Amino acid sequence: MRTIGNYTAFFGANDVLSNWHPCRFTYRGVSFTCVEQFMMVRREVA
């Protein structure tokens, strides 16, 4: 995490609130290892 002025940014996979933080889950039969993967897939099929 990094604070820039009044903002807190989450840059890397080690930051719990980052889209790249490792987390395994399955949505409608498709497995993901981070939220960023899920968002990219949903963007393409939406």
N, CA and C atoms as an extended XYZ file, in Angstrom:
138
Properties=species:S:1:pos:R:3:atomname:S:1:resname:S:1:resid:I:1 pbc="F F F"
N         0.833       -1.167        0.000 N   MET     1
C         0.000        0.000        0.000 CA  MET     1
C         0.887        1.242        0.000 C   MET     1
N         0.418        2.264       -0.661 N   ARG     2
C         1.184        3.509       -0.705 CA  ARG     2
C         0.215        4.676       -0.573 C   ARG     2
N         0.558        5.645        0.281 N   THR     3
C        -0.264        6.830        0.440 CA  THR     3
C         0.347        7.958       -0.372 C   THR     3
N        -0.469        8.560       -1.217 N   ILE     4
C        -0.049        9.683       -2.056 CA  ILE     4
C        -1.025       10.827       -1.768 C   ILE     4
N        -0.566       11.805       -1.026 N   GLY     5
C        -1.465       12.890       -0.634 CA  GLY     5
C        -2.582       12.339        0.234 C   GLY     5
N        -3.815       12.556       -0.167 N   ASN     6
C        -4.974       12.060        0.576 CA  ASN     6
C        -5.482       10.718        0.056 C   ASN     6
N        -4.756       10.081       -0.850 N   TYR     7
C        -5.202        8.846       -1.475 CA  TYR     7
C        -4.324        7.673       -1.043 C   TYR     7
N        -4.925        6.522       -0.910 N   THR     8
C        -4.186        5.298       -0.630 CA  THR     8
C        -4.305        4.404       -1.852 C   THR     8
N        -3.173        4.025       -2.404 N   ALA     9
C        -3.148        3.204       -3.617 CA  ALA     9
C        -2.705        1.787       -3.266 C   ALA     9
N        -3.231        0.816       -3.993 N   PHE    10
C        -2.899       -0.585       -3.805 CA  PHE    10
C        -2.251       -1.061       -5.098 C   PHE    10
N        -0.930       -1.187       -5.082 N   PHE    11
C        -0.199       -1.432       -6.311 CA  PHE    11
C         0.127       -2.882       -6.588 C   PHE    11
N         0.521       -3.628       -5.585 N   GLY    12
C         1.077       -4.942       -5.863 CA  GLY    12
C         0.232       -6.090       -5.363 C   GLY    12
N         0.614       -7.280       -5.751 N   ALA    13
C        -0.117       -8.488       -5.382 CA  ALA    13
C        -0.104       -8.733       -3.877 C   ALA    13
N         0.862       -8.174       -3.173 N   ASN    14
C         0.938       -8.377       -1.725 CA  ASN    14
C        -0.062       -7.525       -0.952 C   ASN    14
N        -0.656       -6.553       -1.582 N   ASP    15
C        -1.635       -5.705       -0.918 CA  ASP    15
C        -2.991       -6.396       -0.950 C   ASP    15
N        -3.574       -6.615        0.207 N   VAL    16
C        -4.806       -7.397        0.328 CA  VAL    16
C        -5.941       -6.847       -0.525 C   VAL    16
N        -6.036       -5.556       -0.704 N   LEU    17
C        -7.123       -4.966       -1.469 CA  LEU    17
C        -6.783       -4.774       -2.948 C   LEU    17
N        -5.660       -5.304       -3.368 N   SER    18
C        -5.259       -5.220       -4.768 CA  SER    18
C        -6.050       -6.219       -5.610 C   SER    18
N        -6.328       -5.877       -6.858 N   ASN    19
C        -6.998       -6.809       -7.774 CA  ASN    19
C        -6.123       -8.019       -8.088 C   ASN    19
N        -4.829       -7.919       -7.864 N   TRP    20
C        -3.904       -9.011       -8.174 CA  TRP    20
C        -3.571       -9.862       -6.962 C   TRP    20
N        -4.124       -9.551       -5.808 N   HIS    21
C        -3.869      -10.353       -4.601 CA  HIS    21
C        -4.381      -11.780       -4.840 C   HIS    21
N        -3.564      -12.797       -4.574 N   PRO    22
C        -3.978      -14.173       -4.832 CA  PRO    22
C        -5.225      -14.571       -4.038 C   PRO    22
N        -6.226      -15.036       -4.723 N   CYS    23
C        -7.428      -15.578       -4.083 CA  CYS    23
C        -8.091      -16.512       -5.095 C   CYS    23
N        -8.251      -17.741       -4.716 N   ARG    24
C        -8.842      -18.735       -5.624 CA  ARG    24
C       -10.345      -18.782       -5.408 C   ARG    24
N       -11.096      -18.698       -6.510 N   PHE    25
C       -12.543      -18.825       -6.439 CA  PHE    25
C       -13.072      -19.266       -7.788 C   PHE    25
N       -14.291      -19.769       -7.775 N   THR    26
C       -14.944      -20.245       -8.991 CA  THR    26
C       -16.249      -19.489       -9.164 C   THR    26
N       -16.483      -19.021      -10.382 N   TYR    27
C       -17.711      -18.302      -10.712 CA  TYR    27
C       -18.301      -18.930      -11.958 C   TYR    27
N       -19.493      -19.475      -11.833 N   ARG    28
C       -20.183      -20.125      -12.951 CA  ARG    28
C       -19.315      -21.155      -13.662 C   ARG    28
N       -18.609      -21.958      -12.870 N   GLY    29
C       -17.817      -23.053      -13.413 CA  GLY    29
C       -16.430      -22.680      -13.902 C   GLY    29
N       -16.053      -21.407      -13.813 N   VAL    30
C       -14.726      -20.961      -14.257 CA  VAL    30
C       -13.910      -20.594      -13.023 C   VAL    30
N       -12.697      -21.143      -12.905 N   SER    31
C       -11.836      -20.878      -11.755 CA  SER    31
C       -10.919      -19.691      -12.026 C   SER    31
N       -10.707      -18.891      -10.994 N   PHE    32
C        -9.850      -17.709      -11.073 CA  PHE    32
C        -8.869      -17.724       -9.915 C   PHE    32
N        -7.727      -17.055      -10.106 N   THR    33
C        -6.729      -16.975       -9.031 CA  THR    33
C        -6.578      -15.564       -8.486 C   THR    33
N        -7.279      -14.596       -9.104 N   CYS    34
C        -7.289      -13.230       -8.584 CA  CYS    34
C        -8.482      -12.491       -9.199 C   CYS    34
N        -8.871      -11.408       -8.581 N   VAL    35
C       -10.027      -10.648       -9.048 CA  VAL    35
C        -9.764      -10.033      -10.423 C   VAL    35
N        -8.522       -9.684      -10.714 N   GLU    36
C        -8.205       -9.081      -12.008 CA  GLU    36
C        -8.553      -10.027      -13.157 C   GLU    36
N        -8.271      -11.310      -12.999 N   GLN    37
C        -8.637      -12.290      -14.030 CA  GLN    37
C       -10.143      -12.297      -14.239 C   GLN    37
N       -10.879      -12.325      -13.153 N   PHE    38
C       -12.334      -12.334      -13.227 CA  PHE    38
C       -12.854      -11.095      -13.958 C   PHE    38
N       -12.336       -9.926      -13.628 N   MET    39
C       -12.800       -8.689      -14.257 CA  MET    39
C       -12.505       -8.676      -15.751 C   MET    39
N       -11.348       -9.188      -16.162 N   MET    40
C       -11.017       -9.207      -17.588 CA  MET    40
C       -11.935      -10.168      -18.344 C   MET    40
N       -12.230      -11.320      -17.776 N   VAL    41
C       -13.133      -12.266      -18.428 CA  VAL    41
C       -14.542      -11.686      -18.513 C   VAL    41
N       -15.029      -11.110      -17.446 N   ARG    42
C       -16.374      -10.527      -17.442 CA  ARG    42
C       -16.487       -9.370      -18.424 C   ARG    42
N       -15.426       -8.637      -18.588 N   ARG    43
C       -15.433       -7.513      -19.543 CA  ARG    43
C       -15.616       -8.030      -20.966 C   ARG    43
N       -14.990       -9.170      -21.263 N   GLU    44
C       -15.066       -9.729      -22.613 CA  GLU    44
C       -16.405      -10.382      -22.918 C   GLU    44
N       -17.051      -10.964      -21.935 N   VAL    45
C       -18.288      -11.700      -22.198 CA  VAL    45
C       -19.541      -10.877      -21.906 C   VAL    45
N       -19.376       -9.710      -21.346 N   ALA    46
C       -20.542       -8.880      -20.995 CA  ALA    46
C       -21.110       -8.157      -22.206 C   ALA    46
